[in-house]
Amino acid sequence: MEYAIISGGSKDIQLLVTIAKKMEINVQFINKEDLEDFVMAKAIKEGETGELIDKAEFLKSTAL
């Protein structure tokens, strides 16, 4: 299954929703917080290497 996230004005989105439903495509709305959670989880998963890092080195690299 593939997903598409579409953003736009309410009239544009409503037109796309109507077309999608006529094509028997499932439409689901998500709020901004859910979208942010999805993007954060995706970024974490893509950045995950499985390697451990030294705590002191990490804290040093993030120090201002």
mmCIF file as Biopython writes it, N, C-alpha, C and O atoms, coordinates in Angstrom:
data_model
#
loop_
_atom_site.group_PDB
_atom_site.id
_atom_site.type_symbol
_atom_site.label_atom_id
_atom_site.label_alt_id
_atom_site.label_comp_id
_atom_site.label_asym_id
_atom_site.label_entity_id
_atom_site.label_seq_id
_atom_site.pdbx_PDB_ins_code
_atom_site.Cartn_x
_atom_site.Cartn_y
_atom_site.Cartn_z
_atom_site.occupancy
_atom_site.B_iso_or_equiv
_atom_site.auth_seq_id
_atom_site.auth_asym_id
_atom_site.pdbx_PDB_model_num
ATOM 1   N N  . MET A ? 1  ? 0.854   -1.178 0.000  1.0 0.0 1  A 1 
ATOM 2   C CA . MET A ? 1  ? 0.000   0.000  0.000  1.0 0.0 1  A 1 
ATOM 3   C C  . MET A ? 1  ? 0.893   1.231  0.000  1.0 0.0 1  A 1 
ATOM 4   O O  . MET A ? 1  ? 1.915   1.266  0.685  1.0 0.0 1  A 1 
ATOM 5   N N  . GLU A ? 2  ? 0.507   2.226  -0.761 1.0 0.0 2  A 1 
ATOM 6   C CA . GLU A ? 2  ? 1.246   3.471  -0.823 1.0 0.0 2  A 1 
ATOM 7   C C  . GLU A ? 2  ? 0.385   4.590  -0.241 1.0 0.0 2  A 1 
ATOM 8   O O  . GLU A ? 2  ? -0.844  4.517  -0.240 1.0 0.0 2  A 1 
ATOM 9   N N  . TYR A ? 3  ? 1.058   5.620  0.250  1.0 0.0 3  A 1 
ATOM 10  C CA . TYR A ? 3  ? 0.373   6.751  0.860  1.0 0.0 3  A 1 
ATOM 11  C C  . TYR A ? 3  ? 0.813   8.039  0.197  1.0 0.0 3  A 1 
ATOM 12  O O  . TYR A ? 3  ? 1.927   8.138  -0.316 1.0 0.0 3  A 1 
ATOM 13  N N  . ALA A ? 4  ? -0.063  9.019  0.210  1.0 0.0 4  A 1 
ATOM 14  C CA . ALA A ? 4  ? 0.254   10.355 -0.281 1.0 0.0 4  A 1 
ATOM 15  C C  . ALA A ? 4  ? -0.243  11.355 0.749  1.0 0.0 4  A 1 
ATOM 16  O O  . ALA A ? 4  ? -1.357  11.238 1.259  1.0 0.0 4  A 1 
ATOM 17  N N  . ILE A ? 5  ? 0.582   12.322 1.042  1.0 0.0 5  A 1 
ATOM 18  C CA . ILE A ? 5  ? 0.174   13.395 1.947  1.0 0.0 5  A 1 
ATOM 19  C C  . ILE A ? 5  ? 0.043   14.650 1.098  1.0 0.0 5  A 1 
ATOM 20  O O  . ILE A ? 5  ? 0.986   15.062 0.423  1.0 0.0 5  A 1 
ATOM 21  N N  . ILE A ? 6  ? -1.129  15.245 1.140  1.0 0.0 6  A 1 
ATOM 22  C CA . ILE A ? 6  ? -1.425  16.400 0.306  1.0 0.0 6  A 1 
ATOM 23  C C  . ILE A ? 6  ? -1.837  17.564 1.198  1.0 0.0 6  A 1 
ATOM 24  O O  . ILE A ? 6  ? -2.632  17.401 2.123  1.0 0.0 6  A 1 
ATOM 25  N N  . SER A ? 7  ? -1.296  18.720 0.914  1.0 0.0 7  A 1 
ATOM 26  C CA . SER A ? 7  ? -1.618  19.914 1.684  1.0 0.0 7  A 1 
ATOM 27  C C  . SER A ? 7  ? -2.079  20.999 0.727  1.0 0.0 7  A 1 
ATOM 28  O O  . SER A ? 7  ? -1.561  21.112 -0.384 1.0 0.0 7  A 1 
ATOM 29  N N  . GLY A ? 8  ? -3.048  21.794 1.150  1.0 0.0 8  A 1 
ATOM 30  C CA . GLY A ? 8  ? -3.522  22.861 0.284  1.0 0.0 8  A 1 
ATOM 31  C C  . GLY A ? 8  ? -4.724  23.553 0.889  1.0 0.0 8  A 1 
ATOM 32  O O  . GLY A ? 8  ? -5.096  23.311 2.037  1.0 0.0 8  A 1 
ATOM 33  N N  . GLY A ? 9  ? -5.311  24.403 0.104  1.0 0.0 9  A 1 
ATOM 34  C CA . GLY A ? 9  ? -6.503  25.116 0.536  1.0 0.0 9  A 1 
ATOM 35  C C  . GLY A ? 9  ? -7.683  24.171 0.663  1.0 0.0 9  A 1 
ATOM 36  O O  . GLY A ? 9  ? -7.710  23.120 0.022  1.0 0.0 9  A 1 
ATOM 37  N N  . SER A ? 10 ? -8.645  24.529 1.474  1.0 0.0 10 A 1 
ATOM 38  C CA . SER A ? 10 ? -9.766  23.628 1.760  1.0 0.0 10 A 1 
ATOM 39  C C  . SER A ? 10 ? -10.576 23.275 0.505  1.0 0.0 10 A 1 
ATOM 40  O O  . SER A ? 10 ? -11.039 22.141 0.379  1.0 0.0 10 A 1 
ATOM 41  N N  . LYS A ? 11 ? -10.755 24.221 -0.422 1.0 0.0 11 A 1 
ATOM 42  C CA . LYS A ? 11 ? -11.505 23.920 -1.648 1.0 0.0 11 A 1 
ATOM 43  C C  . LYS A ? 11 ? -10.732 22.916 -2.501 1.0 0.0 11 A 1 
ATOM 44  O O  . LYS A ? 11 ? -11.321 21.988 -3.055 1.0 0.0 11 A 1 
ATOM 45  N N  . ASP A ? 12 ? -9.417  23.098 -2.609 1.0 0.0 12 A 1 
ATOM 46  C CA . ASP A ? 12 ? -8.587  22.182 -3.394 1.0 0.0 12 A 1 
ATOM 47  C C  . ASP A ? 12 ? -8.609  20.784 -2.794 1.0 0.0 12 A 1 
ATOM 48  O O  . ASP A ? 12 ? -8.748  19.795 -3.514 1.0 0.0 12 A 1 
ATOM 49  N N  . ILE A ? 13 ? -8.472  20.704 -1.486 1.0 0.0 13 A 1 
ATOM 50  C CA . ILE A ? 13 ? -8.454  19.408 -0.811 1.0 0.0 13 A 1 
ATOM 51  C C  . ILE A ? 13 ? -9.806  18.722 -0.969 1.0 0.0 13 A 1 
ATOM 52  O O  . ILE A ? 13 ? -9.863  17.517 -1.214 1.0 0.0 13 A 1 
ATOM 53  N N  . GLN A ? 14 ? -10.884 19.469 -0.833 1.0 0.0 14 A 1 
ATOM 54  C CA . GLN A ? 14 ? -12.221 18.878 -0.961 1.0 0.0 14 A 1 
ATOM 55  C C  . GLN A ? 14 ? -12.434 18.310 -2.356 1.0 0.0 14 A 1 
ATOM 56  O O  . GLN A ? 14 ? -13.047 17.253 -2.510 1.0 0.0 14 A 1 
ATOM 57  N N  . LEU A ? 15 ? -11.934 19.000 -3.364 1.0 0.0 15 A 1 
ATOM 58  C CA . LEU A ? 15 ? -12.046 18.490 -4.737 1.0 0.0 15 A 1 
ATOM 59  C C  . LEU A ? 15 ? -11.264 17.181 -4.884 1.0 0.0 15 A 1 
ATOM 60  O O  . LEU A ? 15 ? -11.765 16.228 -5.481 1.0 0.0 15 A 1 
ATOM 61  N N  . LEU A ? 16 ? -10.056 17.128 -4.352 1.0 0.0 16 A 1 
ATOM 62  C CA . LEU A ? 16 ? -9.255  15.910 -4.421 1.0 0.0 16 A 1 
ATOM 63  C C  . LEU A ? 16 ? -9.900  14.757 -3.651 1.0 0.0 16 A 1 
ATOM 64  O O  . LEU A ? 16 ? -9.856  13.610 -4.093 1.0 0.0 16 A 1 
ATOM 65  N N  . VAL A ? 17 ? -10.494 15.064 -2.506 1.0 0.0 17 A 1 
ATOM 66  C CA . VAL A ? 17 ? -11.188 14.041 -1.712 1.0 0.0 17 A 1 
ATOM 67  C C  . VAL A ? 17 ? -12.362 13.476 -2.509 1.0 0.0 17 A 1 
ATOM 68  O O  . VAL A ? 17 ? -12.569 12.263 -2.541 1.0 0.0 17 A 1 
ATOM 69  N N  . THR A ? 18 ? -13.118 14.345 -3.141 1.0 0.0 18 A 1 
ATOM 70  C CA . THR A ? 18 ? -14.261 13.897 -3.942 1.0 0.0 18 A 1 
ATOM 71  C C  . THR A ? 18 ? -13.807 12.987 -5.078 1.0 0.0 18 A 1 
ATOM 72  O O  . THR A ? 18 ? -14.407 11.940 -5.324 1.0 0.0 18 A 1 
ATOM 73  N N  . ILE A ? 19 ? -12.745 13.392 -5.767 1.0 0.0 19 A 1 
ATOM 74  C CA . ILE A ? 19 ? -12.225 12.577 -6.869 1.0 0.0 19 A 1 
ATOM 75  C C  . ILE A ? 19 ? -11.716 11.227 -6.342 1.0 0.0 19 A 1 
ATOM 76  O O  . ILE A ? 19 ? -11.989 10.181 -6.932 1.0 0.0 19 A 1 
ATOM 77  N N  . ALA A ? 20 ? -10.979 11.262 -5.232 1.0 0.0 20 A 1 
ATOM 78  C CA . ALA A ? 20 ? -10.435 10.025 -4.656 1.0 0.0 20 A 1 
ATOM 79  C C  . ALA A ? 20 ? -11.552 9.057  -4.276 1.0 0.0 20 A 1 
ATOM 80  O O  . ALA A ? 20 ? -11.454 7.858  -4.539 1.0 0.0 20 A 1 
ATOM 81  N N  . LYS A ? 21 ? -12.596 9.569  -3.667 1.0 0.0 21 A 1 
ATOM 82  C CA . LYS A ? 21 ? -13.710 8.700  -3.266 1.0 0.0 21 A 1 
ATOM 83  C C  . LYS A ? 21 ? -14.400 8.090  -4.484 1.0 0.0 21 A 1 
ATOM 84  O O  . LYS A ? 21 ? -14.813 6.931  -4.445 1.0 0.0 21 A 1 
ATOM 85  N N  . LYS A ? 22 ? -14.530 8.866  -5.573 1.0 0.0 22 A 1 
ATOM 86  C CA . LYS A ? 22 ? -15.138 8.325  -6.791 1.0 0.0 22 A 1 
ATOM 87  C C  . LYS A ? 22 ? -14.268 7.234  -7.395 1.0 0.0 22 A 1 
ATOM 88  O O  . LYS A ? 22 ? -14.769 6.341  -8.079 1.0 0.0 22 A 1 
ATOM 89  N N  . MET A ? 23 ? -12.953 7.306  -7.140 1.0 0.0 23 A 1 
ATOM 90  C CA . MET A ? 23 ? -12.021 6.289  -7.636 1.0 0.0 23 A 1 
ATOM 91  C C  . MET A ? 23 ? -11.853 5.149  -6.627 1.0 0.0 23 A 1 
ATOM 92  O O  . MET A ? 23 ? -11.005 4.273  -6.798 1.0 0.0 23 A 1 
ATOM 93  N N  . GLU A ? 24 ? -12.675 5.177  -5.573 1.0 0.0 24 A 1 
ATOM 94  C CA . GLU A ? 24 ? -12.641 4.185  -4.504 1.0 0.0 24 A 1 
ATOM 95  C C  . GLU A ? 24 ? -11.283 4.126  -3.806 1.0 0.0 24 A 1 
ATOM 96  O O  . GLU A ? 24 ? -10.791 3.054  -3.454 1.0 0.0 24 A 1 
ATOM 97  N N  . ILE A ? 25 ? -10.692 5.307  -3.617 1.0 0.0 25 A 1 
ATOM 98  C CA . ILE A ? 25 ? -9.441  5.448  -2.876 1.0 0.0 25 A 1 
ATOM 99  C C  . ILE A ? 25 ? -9.787  5.908  -1.470 1.0 0.0 25 A 1 
ATOM 100 O O  . ILE A ? 25 ? -10.535 6.870  -1.295 1.0 0.0 25 A 1 
ATOM 101 N N  . ASN A ? 26 ? -9.244  5.223  -0.461 1.0 0.0 26 A 1 
ATOM 102 C CA . ASN A ? 26 ? -9.514  5.570  0.927  1.0 0.0 26 A 1 
ATOM 103 C C  . ASN A ? 26 ? -8.881  6.927  1.256  1.0 0.0 26 A 1 
ATOM 104 O O  . ASN A ? 26 ? -7.734  7.187  0.893  1.0 0.0 26 A 1 
ATOM 105 N N  . VAL A ? 27 ? -9.624  7.773  1.935  1.0 0.0 27 A 1 
ATOM 106 C CA . VAL A ? 27 ? -9.156  9.099  2.322  1.0 0.0 27 A 1 
ATOM 107 C C  . VAL A ? 27 ? -9.200  9.200  3.843  1.0 0.0 27 A 1 
ATOM 108 O O  . VAL A ? 27 ? -10.204 8.867  4.473  1.0 0.0 27 A 1 
ATOM 109 N N  . GLN A ? 28 ? -8.105  9.661  4.414  1.0 0.0 28 A 1 
ATOM 110 C CA . GLN A ? 28 ? -8.043  9.846  5.864  1.0 0.0 28 A 1 
ATOM 111 C C  . GLN A ? 28 ? -7.376  11.184 6.154  1.0 0.0 28 A 1 
ATOM 112 O O  . GLN A ? 28 ? -6.349  11.516 5.561  1.0 0.0 28 A 1 
ATOM 113 N N  . PHE A ? 29 ? -7.956  11.939 7.056  1.0 0.0 29 A 1 
ATOM 114 C CA . PHE A ? 29 ? -7.392  13.219 7.435  1.0 0.0 29 A 1 
ATOM 115 C C  . PHE A ? 29 ? -6.575  13.046 8.715  1.0 0.0 29 A 1 
ATOM 116 O O  . PHE A ? 29 ? -6.972  12.315 9.623  1.0 0.0 29 A 1 
ATOM 117 N N  . ILE A ? 30 ? -5.429  13.729 8.774  1.0 0.0 30 A 1 
ATOM 118 C CA . ILE A ? 30 ? -4.624  13.725 9.995  1.0 0.0 30 A 1 
ATOM 119 C C  . ILE A ? 30 ? -4.347  15.170 10.392 1.0 0.0 30 A 1 
ATOM 120 O O  . ILE A ? 30 ? -4.304  16.063 9.546  1.0 0.0 30 A 1 
ATOM 121 N N  . ASN A ? 31 ? -4.162  15.385 11.688 1.0 0.0 31 A 1 
ATOM 122 C CA . ASN A ? 31 ? -3.885  16.748 12.134 1.0 0.0 31 A 1 
ATOM 123 C C  . ASN A ? 31 ? -2.384  17.016 12.109 1.0 0.0 31 A 1 
ATOM 124 O O  . ASN A ? 31 ? -1.589  16.106 11.876 1.0 0.0 31 A 1 
ATOM 125 N N  . LYS A ? 32 ? -2.009  18.241 12.346 1.0 0.0 32 A 1 
ATOM 126 C CA . LYS A ? 32 ? -0.612  18.659 12.262 1.0 0.0 32 A 1 
ATOM 127 C C  . LYS A ? 32 ? 0.271   17.883 13.238 1.0 0.0 32 A 1 
ATOM 128 O O  . LYS A ? 32 ? 1.395   17.519 12.891 1.0 0.0 32 A 1 
ATOM 129 N N  . GLU A ? 33 ? -0.214  17.627 14.440 1.0 0.0 33 A 1 
ATOM 130 C CA . GLU A ? 33 ? 0.571   16.914 15.440 1.0 0.0 33 A 1 
ATOM 131 C C  . GLU A ? 33 ? 0.853   15.474 15.007 1.0 0.0 33 A 1 
ATOM 132 O O  . GLU A ? 33 ? 1.963   14.974 15.194 1.0 0.0 33 A 1 
ATOM 133 N N  . ASP A ? 34 ? -0.141  14.815 14.435 1.0 0.0 34 A 1 
ATOM 134 C CA . ASP A ? 34 ? 0.049   13.444 13.941 1.0 0.0 34 A 1 
ATOM 135 C C  . ASP A ? 34 ? 1.063   13.411 12.794 1.0 0.0 34 A 1 
ATOM 136 O O  . ASP A ? 34 ? 1.877   12.491 12.705 1.0 0.0 34 A 1 
ATOM 137 N N  . LEU A ? 35 ? 1.010   14.412 11.926 1.0 0.0 35 A 1 
ATOM 138 C CA . LEU A ? 35 ? 1.958   14.495 10.826 1.0 0.0 35 A 1 
ATOM 139 C C  . LEU A ? 35 ? 3.377   14.694 11.361 1.0 0.0 35 A 1 
ATOM 140 O O  . LEU A ? 35 ? 4.316   14.060 10.880 1.0 0.0 35 A 1 
ATOM 141 N N  . GLU A ? 36 ? 3.533   15.570 12.352 1.0 0.0 36 A 1 
ATOM 142 C CA . GLU A ? 36 ? 4.849   15.795 12.955 1.0 0.0 36 A 1 
ATOM 143 C C  . GLU A ? 36 ? 5.380   14.516 13.596 1.0 0.0 36 A 1 
ATOM 144 O O  . GLU A ? 36 ? 6.566   14.206 13.478 1.0 0.0 36 A 1 
ATOM 145 N N  . ASP A ? 37 ? 4.507   13.775 14.272 1.0 0.0 37 A 1 
ATOM 146 C CA . ASP A ? 37 ? 4.912   12.503 14.886 1.0 0.0 37 A 1 
ATOM 147 C C  . ASP A ? 37 ? 5.386   11.514 13.821 1.0 0.0 37 A 1 
ATOM 148 O O  . ASP A ? 37 ? 6.401   10.840 14.000 1.0 0.0 37 A 1 
ATOM 149 N N  . PHE A ? 38 ? 4.656   11.432 12.723 1.0 0.0 38 A 1 
ATOM 150 C CA . PHE A ? 38 ? 5.010   10.527 11.632 1.0 0.0 38 A 1 
ATOM 151 C C  . PHE A ? 38 ? 6.377   10.887 11.052 1.0 0.0 38 A 1 
ATOM 152 O O  . PHE A ? 38 ? 7.223   10.017 10.847 1.0 0.0 38 A 1 
ATOM 153 N N  . VAL A ? 39 ? 6.582   12.170 10.793 1.0 0.0 39 A 1 
ATOM 154 C CA . VAL A ? 39 ? 7.845   12.627 10.201 1.0 0.0 39 A 1 
ATOM 155 C C  . VAL A ? 39 ? 9.001   12.382 11.166 1.0 0.0 39 A 1 
ATOM 156 O O  . VAL A ? 39 ? 10.077  11.965 10.739 1.0 0.0 39 A 1 
ATOM 157 N N  . MET A ? 40 ? 8.798   12.634 12.455 1.0 0.0 40 A 1 
ATOM 158 C CA . MET A ? 40 ? 9.853   12.411 13.451 1.0 0.0 40 A 1 
ATOM 159 C C  . MET A ? 40 ? 10.204  10.928 13.533 1.0 0.0 40 A 1 
ATOM 160 O O  . MET A ? 40 ? 11.381  10.573 13.572 1.0 0.0 40 A 1 
ATOM 161 N N  . ALA A ? 41 ? 9.205   10.073 13.559 1.0 0.0 41 A 1 
ATOM 162 C CA . ALA A ? 41 ? 9.456   8.626  13.625 1.0 0.0 41 A 1 
ATOM 163 C C  . ALA A ? 41 ? 10.208  8.154  12.383 1.0 0.0 41 A 1 
ATOM 164 O O  . ALA A ? 41 ? 11.105  7.316  12.479 1.0 0.0 41 A 1 
ATOM 165 N N  . LYS A ? 42 ? 9.849   8.685  11.231 1.0 0.0 42 A 1 
ATOM 166 C CA . LYS A ? 42 ? 10.534  8.316  9.987  1.0 0.0 42 A 1 
ATOM 167 C C  . LYS A ? 42 ? 11.988  8.762  10.028 1.0 0.0 42 A 1 
ATOM 168 O O  . LYS A ? 42 ? 12.873  8.011  9.617  1.0 0.0 42 A 1 
ATOM 169 N N  . ALA A ? 43 ? 12.249  9.969  10.515 1.0 0.0 43 A 1 
ATOM 170 C CA . ALA A ? 43 ? 13.618  10.475 10.603 1.0 0.0 43 A 1 
ATOM 171 C C  . ALA A ? 43 ? 14.455  9.642  11.570 1.0 0.0 43 A 1 
ATOM 172 O O  . ALA A ? 43 ? 15.622  9.355  11.302 1.0 0.0 43 A 1 
ATOM 173 N N  . ILE A ? 44 ? 13.857  9.257  12.688 1.0 0.0 44 A 1 
ATOM 174 C CA . ILE A ? 44 ? 14.568  8.429  13.663 1.0 0.0 44 A 1 
ATOM 175 C C  . ILE A ? 44 ? 14.917  7.081  13.039 1.0 0.0 44 A 1 
ATOM 176 O O  . ILE A ? 44 ? 16.041  6.597  13.169 1.0 0.0 44 A 1 
ATOM 177 N N  . LYS A ? 45 ? 13.949  6.488  12.367 1.0 0.0 45 A 1 
ATOM 178 C CA . LYS A ? 45 ? 14.179  5.169  11.758 1.0 0.0 45 A 1 
ATOM 179 C C  . LYS A ? 45 ? 15.258  5.235  10.686 1.0 0.0 45 A 1 
ATOM 180 O O  . LYS A ? 45 ? 16.095  4.335  10.601 1.0 0.0 45 A 1 
ATOM 181 N N  . GLU A ? 46 ? 15.254  6.276  9.872  1.0 0.0 46 A 1 
ATOM 182 C CA . GLU A ? 46 ? 16.256  6.419  8.817  1.0 0.0 46 A 1 
ATOM 183 C C  . GLU A ? 46 ? 17.640  6.691  9.390  1.0 0.0 46 A 1 
ATOM 184 O O  . GLU A ? 46 ? 18.641  6.265  8.813  1.0 0.0 46 A 1 
ATOM 185 N N  . GLY A ? 47 ? 17.711  7.394  10.514 1.0 0.0 47 A 1 
ATOM 186 C CA . GLY A ? 47 ? 19.000  7.739  11.117 1.0 0.0 47 A 1 
ATOM 187 C C  . GLY A ? 47 ? 19.556  6.667  12.032 1.0 0.0 47 A 1 
ATOM 188 O O  . GLY A ? 47 ? 20.706  6.752  12.462 1.0 0.0 47 A 1 
ATOM 189 N N  . GLU A ? 48 ? 18.757  5.667  12.331 1.0 0.0 48 A 1 
ATOM 190 C CA . GLU A ? 48 ? 19.165  4.615  13.253 1.0 0.0 48 A 1 
ATOM 191 C C  . GLU A ? 48 ? 20.218  3.721  12.596 1.0 0.0 48 A 1 
ATOM 192 O O  . GLU A ? 48 ? 19.992  3.168  11.520 1.0 0.0 48 A 1 
ATOM 193 N N  . THR A ? 49 ? 21.379  3.586  13.263 1.0 0.0 49 A 1 
ATOM 194 C CA . THR A ? 49 ? 22.456  2.764  12.710 1.0 0.0 49 A 1 
ATOM 195 C C  . THR A ? 49 ? 22.647  1.469  13.478 1.0 0.0 49 A 1 
ATOM 196 O O  . THR A ? 49 ? 23.237  0.522  12.959 1.0 0.0 49 A 1 
ATOM 197 N N  . GLY A ? 50 ? 22.155  1.416  14.707 1.0 0.0 50 A 1 
ATOM 198 C CA . GLY A ? 50 ? 22.363  0.230  15.532 1.0 0.0 50 A 1 
ATOM 199 C C  . GLY A ? 50 ? 23.677  0.278  16.294 1.0 0.0 50 A 1 
ATOM 200 O O  . GLY A ? 50 ? 23.960  -0.602 17.107 1.0 0.0 50 A 1 
ATOM 201 N N  . GLU A ? 51 ? 24.481  1.304  16.033 1.0 0.0 51 A 1 
ATOM 202 C CA . GLU A ? 51 ? 25.757  1.453  16.718 1.0 0.0 51 A 1 
ATOM 203 C C  . GLU A ? 51 ? 25.590  2.265  17.992 1.0 0.0 51 A 1 
ATOM 204 O O  . GLU A ? 51 ? 24.770  3.181  18.057 1.0 0.0 51 A 1 
ATOM 205 N N  . LEU A ? 52 ? 26.373  1.920  19.001 1.0 0.0 52 A 1 
ATOM 206 C CA . LEU A ? 52 ? 26.366  2.681  20.234 1.0 0.0 52 A 1 
ATOM 207 C C  . LEU A ? 52 ? 27.412  3.786  20.139 1.0 0.0 52 A 1 
ATOM 208 O O  . LEU A ? 52 ? 28.453  3.609  19.508 1.0 0.0 52 A 1 
ATOM 209 N N  . ILE A ? 53 ? 27.132  4.927  20.768 1.0 0.0 53 A 1 
ATOM 210 C CA . ILE A ? 53 ? 28.104  6.013  20.784 1.0 0.0 53 A 1 
ATOM 211 C C  . ILE A ? 53 ? 28.467  6.325  22.224 1.0 0.0 53 A 1 
ATOM 212 O O  . ILE A ? 53 ? 27.728  6.001  23.154 1.0 0.0 53 A 1 
ATOM 213 N N  . ASP A ? 54 ? 29.611  6.958  22.390 1.0 0.0 54 A 1 
ATOM 214 C CA . ASP A ? 54 ? 30.080  7.325  23.717 1.0 0.0 54 A 1 
ATOM 215 C C  . ASP A ? 54 ? 29.271  8.524  24.226 1.0 0.0 54 A 1 
ATOM 216 O O  . ASP A ? 54 ? 29.132  9.530  23.530 1.0 0.0 54 A 1 
ATOM 217 N N  . LYS A ? 55 ? 28.748  8.406  25.429 1.0 0.0 55 A 1 
ATOM 218 C CA . LYS A ? 55 ? 27.903  9.467  26.006 1.0 0.0 55 A 1 
ATOM 219 C C  . LYS A ? 55 ? 28.660  10.786 26.102 1.0 0.0 55 A 1 
ATOM 220 O O  . LYS A ? 55 ? 28.121  11.833 25.743 1.0 0.0 55 A 1 
ATOM 221 N N  . ALA A ? 56 ? 29.887  10.752 26.576 1.0 0.0 56 A 1 
ATOM 222 C CA . ALA A ? 56 ? 30.678  11.977 26.740 1.0 0.0 56 A 1 
ATOM 223 C C  . ALA A ? 56 ? 30.921  12.662 25.397 1.0 0.0 56 A 1 
ATOM 224 O O  . ALA A ? 56 ? 30.835  13.886 25.301 1.0 0.0 56 A 1 
ATOM 225 N N  . GLU A ? 57 ? 31.226  11.876 24.357 1.0 0.0 57 A 1 
ATOM 226 C CA . GLU A ? 57 ? 31.449  12.455 23.036 1.0 0.0 57 A 1 
ATOM 227 C C  . GLU A ? 57 ? 30.173  13.096 22.499 1.0 0.0 57 A 1 
ATOM 228 O O  . GLU A ? 57 ? 30.208  14.169 21.897 1.0 0.0 57 A 1 
ATOM 229 N N  . PHE A ? 58 ? 29.043  12.418 22.727 1.0 0.0 58 A 1 
ATOM 230 C CA . PHE A ? 58 ? 27.773  12.968 22.261 1.0 0.0 58 A 1 
ATOM 231 C C  . PHE A ? 58 ? 27.470  14.286 22.956 1.0 0.0 58 A 1 
ATOM 232 O O  . PHE A ? 58 ? 27.104  15.265 22.305 1.0 0.0 58 A 1 
ATOM 233 N N  . LEU A ? 59 ? 27.622  14.315 24.281 1.0 0.0 59 A 1 
ATOM 234 C CA . LEU A ? 59 ? 27.339  15.547 25.018 1.0 0.0 59 A 1 
ATOM 235 C C  . LEU A ? 59 ? 28.291  16.661 24.605 1.0 0.0 59 A 1 
ATOM 236 O O  . LEU A ? 59 ? 27.892  17.823 24.536 1.0 0.0 59 A 1 
ATOM 237 N N  . LYS A ? 60 ? 29.542  16.317 24.332 1.0 0.0 60 A 1 
ATOM 238 C CA . LYS A ? 60 ? 30.519  17.318 23.886 1.0 0.0 60 A 1 
ATOM 239 C C  . LYS A ? 60 ? 30.123  17.863 22.517 1.0 0.0 60 A 1 
ATOM 240 O O  . LYS A ? 60 ? 30.251  19.063 22.273 1.0 0.0 60 A 1 
ATOM 241 N N  . SER A ? 61 ? 29.648  17.004 21.626 1.0 0.0 61 A 1 
ATOM 242 C CA . SER A ? 61 ? 29.286  17.440 20.275 1.0 0.0 61 A 1 
ATOM 243 C C  . SER A ? 61 ? 28.033  18.296 20.261 1.0 0.0 61 A 1 
ATOM 244 O O  . SER A ? 61 ? 27.820  19.053 19.314 1.0 0.0 61 A 1 
ATOM 245 N N  . THR A ? 62 ? 27.190  18.195 21.298 1.0 0.0 62 A 1 
ATOM 246 C CA . THR A ? 62 ? 25.962  18.987 21.334 1.0 0.0 62 A 1 
ATOM 247 C C  . THR A ? 62 ? 26.075  20.233 22.190 1.0 0.0 62 A 1 
ATOM 248 O O  . THR A ? 62 ? 25.138  21.026 22.271 1.0 0.0 62 A 1 
ATOM 249 N N  . ALA A ? 63 ? 27.241  20.409 22.838 1.0 0.0 63 A 1 
ATOM 250 C CA . ALA A ? 63 ? 27.438  21.576 23.711 1.0 0.0 63 A 1 
ATOM 251 C C  . ALA A ? 63 ? 27.488  22.846 22.874 1.0 0.0 63 A 1 
ATOM 252 O O  . ALA A ? 63 ? 28.014  22.851 21.761 1.0 0.0 63 A 1 
ATOM 253 N N  . LEU A ? 64 ? 26.945  23.896 23.413 1.0 0.0 64 A 1 
ATOM 254 C CA . LEU A ? 64 ? 26.949  25.191 22.696 1.0 0.0 64 A 1 
ATOM 255 C C  . LEU A ? 64 ? 28.220  25.916 22.868 1.0 0.0 64 A 1 
ATOM 256 O O  . LEU A ? 64 ? 28.383  27.012 22.333 1.0 0.0 64 A 1 
#
